[in-house]
Amino acid sequence: MTRHIVVVHRWRAPYAEYERYVDHGRTSVTYVTTEVGRDGVPASAAGVELVAATDDLPAVRAAVLRLAARHGAPDGIVALKEDDLLVGAELRREWGCPGPTVAETVPFRDKLAMCTAVAEAGVAVPAFAPAPDRAAVLAFAAAHGWPVVVKPKASSSSAGVVVAHGPADVRAADVTPDCMVQKFQPGTIYQVDGVFDGSRVVTARASRYLQTCLEFRQGSVLGLVQEDDPRAQELLYSLTERAMRALAGKPTVFHLEAFLDGDACAFLEVGARTSGGEIPFLWREVHGYDLMAAGWAVALGEEPPEPPADLGDYTGELLAPAPARRPCRVLSVTSMLGTVPCLYAEDLVQPGEVLPDADAYYEHVGGRFRFRGTSSAEIAAAVDAVAAAYRVTAEPLSSAA
């Protein structure tokens, strides 16, 4: 019988190149996706089911049942987007498929459980606690000082994150039983992307945020530059390996965030998946390794591809925020290719096209730019130059003619 793989998918852009990972002519590959994500489903798909949201377990479960009725019980279930990881794990349990289990996935989705496990392993983590209500936040701040960070335990893309500088900020915040609170940590935020084989990190690159993800959600650009400083790399990779050992005993693709202030390195959070933004493209195009292909293998209970010994150039990225409340129709956009060194690719929504209000938060933005070079400094200068010069305008769809 033909093997049947179900993919839970939500991107329009080709973050994952599914047809390269499995022969769709020899395997029945079906997709559960959204109206926006359908544009990113290969034409060779054996079947497609639409849902309003791919992190809605009952809806996705029903869609998989419909696909199974037509194509047989799934032999594998793949979900590569962070918010869909638990849906994929639960469906694997229900259908008896290999790959990460619910128990293995929860520590990467529940930030309170995550920080607890990492701290117990001796890794530096800013003070944290459950925050089921405002009183708990105020008590934590009384013990640890202001400011504090209040956030949902299972959010992504900085959704619901609040930096509280005093009681008034707490009173204005949406604090629910699903929240946690953490001491605000000074220092530069870094991300580390790569592959962990169950005992060690086999490939990784560290990148420095030029702005924060929370600032991007509030309307700033978001720049990221890979770090070439050997001491920073040493500290970040050491923390990454210790944190991953605390959370995983099997091959895992990871996206970790940490604070670095001089020689002080502290854990922020980590996802068991490829980073969003331009990281999947940068790794394929510059480093010669497909992190999404590694995630695909892990989701099927297989070994990820062997990474190259040399990842080549350093990279950077820039995301411009949506120019108007989404959904919006783009009115004007300016290409930046050829204007600065290091910039080698851009993805822009063209005039007349609609920027959808979709859940892939770092995909549907005002502009996406990719950079490569031989040093952090030259890439950072190029990112800053594009951020200063780039222009895009749009109007909310509700008021568009």
Steps between C-alpha positions, in 0.01 A plus 500: 500500500610859437644676801283788625653809662283782632652850515354770725596812308436876526758689287447666163875546434723192446648480848486121467570340161282194552544353154875478563447303822278225359399387151135606476455263206596193702354609835151632572578834659193685620468842660289661770529874450328838511360709216821708500727197537335321208707710259811331643377142454672315213286430194605134538320464835282191514235684697431828681266584787441857614458612860463846650809451719764226496545515878131409552540134598134392457481658154832351388406162649179498295693600187748215550211256540362613164840459335547158659164387360626576150871414526530256788622546856796737517845347537647835597379841614716809451443842659793744474355830624542562875131551577417171324754279678264374772226435245744288302616315812145426615401370156809279489391351832147439372615337176802315640750690284871541580649837592499738798241413763280736700721448806810584297336806345343662809833621652560698179151656503441563872748776590454445873584130472783589262664752733458266795678213324781721372554668838506162676778399260712788632456735205460870586137609460352835614278454807150381403175377653143407408275804460139383519378848593612860556562438868764242413674747269501772766636258760776392261595861427509576872751220544711555186450865405369677193476468205356153449385317189154341493434252220280205405672169563430373147499807274720562198622810313485703826119485499360614835840602642496804731794675664359640825688789660261539791160403646310712246642290213392183680148631550481570125641161400296195406619255767342153486568161663704415188760773569842513662711790626875549467757749618594740221847410378739763363740416220485428130261231382641232271349207320678172428369278221614149423468127556546298821562125460378397846828560678679786325442788262624383159453828315404852608532870428435781750338828396469833679169686501536863396148557632281265704206288388280694743607829337412354160152412624471863613589635154881505480710331233670177607864447406714195568874451436705185550770542763866460400653570845662174622439570870131572447470185290670292770266624773184463293580154363592373847171622646308358203643152538435490876143625454426249225635214711258605772202489265561236233654156470432456129593685179337842502508804274512802730457875513637628833509853639738624769627818666867596478647782708881489498586147613161449668278274291145408604227287345181659365308226315529234231274344239530151356474627144664713236494874561254720313595807302769444239699232684377203290595684180836624633603152608403344165642776282818592690586218741405215269280326757120473514380531859144430386617172343654414836170586671313283248724202581462550876119520468504159330729345762796495260855630527550853366741553209869536581595869515801638308822555693525860373191721500672768292414871517327683782144615440244755610136582450263794520123490541300817444169517690164495326437854368136498615270285707466162331331405275619790288557573133850613407509834317873549440824318566865571422743225402830522688699248296823650368493795742731367774773237527411164660128516408440207265125423516171665585137388519253785452125516466433686175257792454144375479573182696345437841701441815276248684423487869649152523657311791848468342595826671852553362401404145226753424692821566586822317823363352752218551871539418793257509871587531833315482857610564829421669451695824228601743594866467451525123169313516372716787586815300307367201199406713494848655527663156206307359294564814557875462425517127222246442146628448170317462147637525161333524140558596280278718294271282175610659552854367659407167310576185 
